[in-house]
Amino acid sequence: MCVAACPGQAIFLVFENEDEGYCDITLPYEFIPRPEKGDIGIALSRSGSPLCEAEVVNVKESPAFDHTALLTMRVPLDMAMRARFYKAKEAL
């Protein structure tokens, strides 16, 4: 709930899986169309620079989130502290 409700959408969650070599990052996503589970796109840095390939592993929407979806993307573990946004490949 905190991620979706945060003013300025400044909160994100990082779930590291060192054994598997990847991490899942959950972030607020307010763009249309919404990506779908399984979509492959690009993870972007805080400044909007492309970093690496990212897979959408979940998209949650709820009236309690006030029209903000929570997108979870999977990226390589070394991008855990750099990847902060998802962009569809078609939008590049």
C-alpha positions, -999 to 999 in steps of 0.1 A, spaced: 0 0 0 28 24 8 44 21 -26 11 31 -44 2 58 -20 36 76 -17 36 112 -29 57 115 -60 59 77 -62 93 77 -46 91 43 -28 102 10 -44 108 -25 -31 138 -46 -40 137 -84 -34 172 -99 -40 177 -136 -49 214 -140 -47 212 -178 -54 194 -172 -87 214 -141 -97 184 -118 -101 162 -94 -82 126 -83 -84 118 -46 -81 83 -34 -73 75 2 -83 46 24 -90 35 25 -126 9 51 -139 12 48 -177 -13 33 -201 -12 7 -215 -1 -14 -186 25 -41 -193 14 -76 -187 31 -105 -169 57 -120 -191 64 -89 -211 101 -81 -218 112 -45 -218 140 -23 -206 149 -13 -170 158 24 -168 180 42 -143 168 72 -122 178 95 -150 160 75 -176 190 58 -192 185 22 -205 203 -3 -182 193 -39 -191 165 -62 -201 137 -65 -176 108 -90 -174 75 -81 -159 67 -107 -133 36 -91 -118 12 -61 -122 -12 -54 -94 -41 -29 -96 -66 -21 -69 -91 7 -62 -72 12 -29 -41 21 -50 -59 52 -64 -52 44 -101 -16 35 -95 -5 0 -106 23 -18 -88 47 -33 -114 73 -59 -104 101 -64 -129 130 -89 -128 165 -77 -135 200 -91 -130 212 -89 -94 239 -63 -103 212 -39 -114 193 -41 -81 203 -7 -68 203 10 -102 171 -1 -120 142 22 -111 117 21 -140 103 -1 -167 98 8 -203 82 -14 -230 105 -22 -259 79 -9 -284 81 25 -267 119 28 -273 
